């Protein structure tokens, strides 16, 4: 069973040259370097999405707390 999939990418020449240099400097294959970069990008995007979700939840919680406080004031 294959665990890897081959893909073709079109990237800017400057980026390709930077990837080649980084791969050489780190003594790793370009495909491994690209895989590591994509993993880091996915982690970053997931963390950003979660942070946005938590901020939205905090806004909703504050709105609910404000509404509850106002209702309690009206009752008293």
ABEGO torsion letter per residue (X at the ends): XBABBBBBBBBBAAAAAAAAAAAAAAGBBAAAAAAAAAAAAAAAAAAAAAAAAAAAAAAAAAAAAAAAAAAAAAAX
